[in-house]
């Protein structure tokens, strides 16, 4: 039995065959294993006894350089010989990549995915599998080993599910997968951001699904057809009641619908479901009133210098009310507190200057129509007096329908005289407060006429 102790002999007493390609990755692994065994002075039988689970023949094939052994066999070989297990593991990974041939080269040359482009969970699953392929498509067993070496938990089954599109259940699971794909720590942040972004999108999608179900139930309540849907006629009626005109045919209860605001003529898109839930508002109406007031303040500075002092005093004693833009007609109601101011402003010579100021603040085309709002009982009724009354009521100047009884007329004349005295010599803000104070008595202040008529 002396042949077992001969250096360079194998378990059956014959010298080992030379390694076919000692400079290849597989050959370098075999050379390292053979040198480790010889350095330990062990035969394959003795080596097998130390591993307690690997046969001498399997250990000899692992160091033959003709076939890639399992990772566990190479690691057991290294431990039994007292070798650097991490170095043997690195050599085994290199040999594994080399054994893939052209497939490994094509995977390694594949461009890495862009995690910053991930929008949802399916995108994340596709990106993670592309990452694994770009990193050489390591086996799931290898990924488990890499994660475990870094102190992370990643089972082979979890790595398999993620590579097939499943989403990592936590950031720890995602980090373990990235470690298994050998992603450097500085490059992992973008993947964590992608995971959070995909999770938020999934939550929003769930909420949207709940919202669609709620909308469907609401439509079934207000529907006027047997199919539980709102008809075209009912939809238009609901729309007009909310203050909008349809600019296109109605399609669906929760579909965008192009409409026009009846107050300012702005065109935008809303949903009938928002109209029913009283969530549809015109975004331009507050802006229109704000622009008109800005133009009015600029107009009162008399930038052209062409308006007389008497006319400017009358204008500063007046108050501009909320405007209305409809069918390209811009109605600007102006409240006047006394008949003297009314007679001065009825000339209309100041309209072009006001229009120039308005056009500098309102960027859409319009035809200006100035409406003077005054005591209805002391002046002849205008052609569109009812509309004027609505404007005055919306501005808080009229609280009830006009009272044409003699007592009411006398009371209106007395209040008009009192306002003439209180508004004399005051600026526009003081006149506005006086007008609103007098408006507290129902039926006292009423619109009068269109100064452009």
Protein Blocks (a to p, Z undefined) as FASTA:
>chain_A
ZZmmpghiafkopacdddfblmbmklmmmmmmmmmmmmnopafklmmmmnopacfklmmm
mmnopaccdfklmmmmmmmnopafklmmmmmmmmmmmmnmmmlmmmmmpccddfklpfbl
mlmmmmmmmmmmmnopaafklmmmmmmmnopacdfklmmmmmnopacfbfklmmmmmmmn
opafklmmmmmmmmmmmmmmmmmmmmmmmmmmmmmmmmmmmpcbfnopacfklmmmmmmm
nopacfbdcfbfmbccddddfklopacdddfklmmnopaccfklmmmmmmmmmmmmmmmn
omnopacfklmmmmmmpccdddddeehiacdddddfbfklmmmmmnommmmmmmmmmmmm
mccdcdddddddddfklpccdfklmmmmmmmmmnopafbdcdfbfklmmmmmmmmmmmmm
mmgopafklmmmmmmmmmmpghkaccfbdfkZZ
